[in-house]
Amino acid sequence: MEFFIQQLINGITLGGVYALIALGYTMVYGIIQLINFAHGEFFAAGGYMGVILISYLSAQGVNPYACLGISLVLSMGYCALLAMAVEQLAYKPLRQASRLAALLAALGMSIFLQNGLMLTQGVYDKAYPTEITSGGFEIGLVSVSYMQIFIVVLTAVLLVGLNLLVFKTRIGRAMRATAQDKVMSALVGINSNRIIALTFALGAALAAAAGIMVGLYYGSVNYSMGFVPGIKAFAAAVLGGIGNITGALIGGLIIGMVEIFAAGYISGEYKDVFAFVILIAVLYFRPTGIMGENVDDTRV
């Protein structure tokens, strides 16, 4: 039982990270029906910005927790601006083109951004300062680190904040209206270009937060770290129902749980396989995902 509880805690931690990344996929798809395969690179860029800023601020004698807070905000802001630039340069000119053209542009941007990280940051891992990530406590045979608590709490705060923004504010109402009907939303004065750019920015900011959390949790980042988590987060978004915010959360938690329990009870070598087997099974029996795709009465 102790082992089960330990794996459950690990699964919730990892699932929360996948959920944050998956939200970027599902929000962009909900607005413009684009699978942004470059989204994983915002996750990696956030991890790199985090380690750069935390290392710099620590060297200046700033309190470690202040370093973390400042770095988190600045990294999220940086990735939000990066995503808006990518949307303007790569996706906006193709908005009236075929979906295949936009999909190829997304794959091209993923390769471009990943190689940009490799050229600017090098091919070797960069380590996070250990004084922030150390510490924890034990309950019987179950070990809980302070980093796991931080990840779960921050994930919950960001998810609640996103839901409040989307469902309780004028901006969120504009986002849902744009997702439902761009022409009609434009007729009532909603600037769809700004809403689309804002959606990219929000998704990338959440991915940046996830990148910092993963870097802190595992102790390092590398230029290719966005690919596999990005694919798994995309699987989580599809599993929960692409375009559905609640579905992205549920899908991320399921993928994280499956991966951790498969590694703990079967084999760590096949953890990725089991996650995608679950995805294939769900898509076979329920193609729209667990929560279903975007439904009009949940959008506006």
Secondary structure as UniProt FT lines:
FT   HELIX           2..32
FT   TURN            37..38
FT   HELIX           39..59
FT   TURN            60..61
FT   HELIX           64..86
FT   HELIX           87..91
FT   HELIX           92..94
FT   TURN            95..96
FT   HELIX           99..121
FT   STRAND          126..127
FT   HELIX           130..133
FT   STRAND          136..139
FT   TURN            140..141
FT   STRAND          142..145
FT   HELIX           146..168
FT   HELIX           170..180
FT   HELIX           182..187
FT   TURN            188..189
FT   HELIX           192..218
FT   STRAND          220..221
FT   TURN            223..226
FT   HELIX           227..240
FT   TURN            242..243
FT   HELIX           245..265
FT   HELIX           268..270
FT   HELIX           271..285
FT   TURN            287..288
FT   HELIX           296..299
//
